[in-house]
Amino acid sequence: MLHCSQCGAEYAPCSVLCPACGALLPFDPSCSLFAVLGLGESYDLDGTDLRTRAVELQRRLHPDRFAQAPASLQRRSLEWSTRINEAAAVLGDPLRRADYLFARRYGRSALSEAQGSIRDPELLMRQMELREQLEAISEARDQAALDALRRQIAEDEQRLQQQVAQNLAVVEGGNEALAGALQEWQYLRKLRAELDRSEESWDFA
């Protein structure tokens, strides 16, 4: 255990504030995003609880509270605040949360890998087919087909999220299957955004 320099109370590693006196504790960049918010490292989490924790910490780290503090303490506040914002953004997004856990487990980001070439030929073919389908729908301005494709994407995303959760629950192995599921999920999310933009463009044409 560590000890607060203000009151001497013990505190757990990665704590933001002293549990006894509320003093702002030293910033530790090695802390996981889960630890920063006082959460266990798990894919399944309560989104409401996550947001509540982040908001409460940010309230206690508001710049006004440190306006008259030494520069070192102001810097510490900014470092923690930035890290908490990152934790809320990443862990609050099911896809980014899964990729963060993947990176923690395997030392690499599956989503960053997807920025390059897709190595899975089946996934690549699936992506090409969906894109061609969207292009044909957009050209024809077929609202019914667009709505059907949106439903299909939503169902596929739900399926992938369940698959990802199951794979993350397995302690060892399955990294390639998990990486593929994350990459496919990321692609579907991008395709859904393109679908929405395409539909919006119809209203202004």
PyMOL commands that set and color helices and strands:
alter all, ss='L'
color gray80, all
select helices_A, chain A and resi 33-36+47-60+63-66+71-91+94-106+110-113+121-140+143-169+175-204
alter helices_A, ss='H'
color red, helices_A
select strands_A, chain A and resi 2-3+10-11
alter strands_A, ss='S'
color yellow, strands_A
deselect
rebuild
show_as cartoon
